[in-house]
Amino acid sequence: MVIPEMPSVSKSDALRTYPELAEVVTLRDAGWQFLPLHEAGELIGFAGLRRSGESTIDVLQVFDRHDCRAARLVMDAPDAPGGIVWRFDGGLTEAVQELRSLPAPDEPGAPKLIVRRGSLLQW
């Protein structure tokens, strides 16, 4: 599979064209890592992730400024299966705001009940 080269776009040009990307910049500055998402060799979006606790990961998938998925995942443990404990589908700005308002995994009010197992892409 050959992945085509992406044209170089400056940060200021990207933010001017898509102001919602400022939300992504705040996550990146807070330690999130971002990767492109490809399907059949085509770029379909990007995903960000951040370890939010010893056994939890926060994830953001962006397909369009109005089509995003955010989730908090608990990894499998020897005595318990992991899965999704929180999720949100919506626009980029709202998804980032929801992620930023989630309590840390060890704080009161943090989601703990596994509501779904499986791939984020299968939502």
C-alpha positions as a printed Julia matrix, in Angstrom:
123×3 Matrix{Float64}:
   0.0    0.0    0.0
   1.35   3.4   -0.98
   0.25   6.36   1.09
   0.42   9.58  -0.91
   2.44  12.5    0.39
   0.38  15.18   2.1
   0.97  18.77   1.02
   2.59  20.89   3.68
   0.2   23.35   5.32
   1.3   25.91   7.88
  -0.33  25.93  11.29
  -1.6   29.49  10.79
  -3.14  28.6    7.39
  -4.83  25.54   8.85
  -6.23  27.51  11.8
  -7.42  30.31   9.54
  -9.26  27.84   7.3
 -10.51  25.59  10.11
 -10.65  27.55  13.39
 -11.93  24.44  15.18
  -8.43  22.99  14.9
  -7.4   25.34  17.71
  -9.09  22.79  19.98
  -6.73  20.11  18.67
  -3.73  22.37  19.29
  -4.77  22.72  22.95
  -4.87  18.94  23.29
  -1.5   18.53  21.57
  -0.02  21.13  23.91
  -1.44  19.14  26.84
   0.47  16.01  25.78
  -1.9   14.31  23.34
  -0.38  12.39  20.43
  -2.03  12.48  16.98
  -1.86  10.06  14.07
  -3.48  10.04  10.62
  -6.28   7.56   9.92
  -6.18   5.83   6.55
  -8.63   3.52   4.83
  -7.73   1.83   1.55
  -4.74   4.16   1.22
  -6.82   7.33   1.61
  -6.59   9.76   4.49
 -10.0    9.72   6.21
  -9.2   11.69   9.36
  -6.93  11.66  12.36
  -6.94  10.26  15.87
  -5.51  11.57  19.1
  -4.82   9.72  22.29
  -3.56  10.36  25.74
  -3.0    8.06  28.64
  -5.27   9.49  31.33
  -4.45   7.11  34.14
  -2.58   3.93  34.9
  -5.06   1.81  32.93
  -7.12   4.35  30.98
  -6.73   6.06  27.62
  -8.68   9.02  26.25
  -9.22   8.92  22.49
 -10.44  11.43  19.91
 -11.24  10.45  16.31
 -11.82  13.3   13.84
 -13.35  12.64  10.43
 -14.78  16.11   9.85
 -15.34  19.19  12.01
 -18.91  17.92  12.56
 -18.09  14.19  12.79
 -15.94  13.27  15.78
 -15.86  10.5   18.34
 -14.37  10.78  21.78
 -14.02   8.04  24.34
 -12.34   6.94  27.52
 -11.13   3.35  27.41
 -10.14   1.07  30.25
  -7.52  -1.48  29.29
  -7.95  -5.17  30.06
  -6.67  -6.26  33.45
  -5.88  -9.82  34.61
  -9.08  -9.89  36.67
 -11.39  -7.77  34.5
 -11.98  -7.08  30.8
 -11.56  -3.53  29.59
 -13.82  -1.47  27.38
 -15.38   1.93  26.84
 -16.47   3.74  30.02
 -17.47   7.01  28.36
 -18.09   8.21  24.83
 -19.3   11.22  22.88
 -20.25  11.67  19.23
 -20.52  15.17  17.78
 -18.62  18.16  16.5
 -14.94  18.78  17.12
 -15.36  21.73  19.47
 -17.94  19.9   21.59
 -15.92  16.67  21.65
 -12.81  18.43  22.92
 -14.83  20.35  25.53
 -16.37  17.08  26.74
 -12.95  15.41  26.94
 -11.48  18.35  28.84
 -14.35  18.3   31.35
 -13.96  14.59  32.16
 -12.69  14.03  35.69
  -9.38  12.19  35.94
  -9.91   8.44  36.36
  -9.14   8.55  40.09
 -11.31  11.62  40.83
 -14.89  11.54  42.11
 -17.42  11.46  39.29
 -15.07   9.8   36.81
 -16.83   7.22  34.63
 -16.01   3.65  35.68
 -18.81   1.42  34.38
 -17.85  -0.33  31.15
 -20.64   0.5   28.71
 -19.22  -1.14  25.61
 -16.43  -3.39  24.41
 -15.04  -3.28  20.9
 -13.49  -1.01  18.36
 -14.08   2.73  18.33
 -14.4    2.57  14.56
 -17.46   0.31  14.91
 -19.61   2.85  16.77
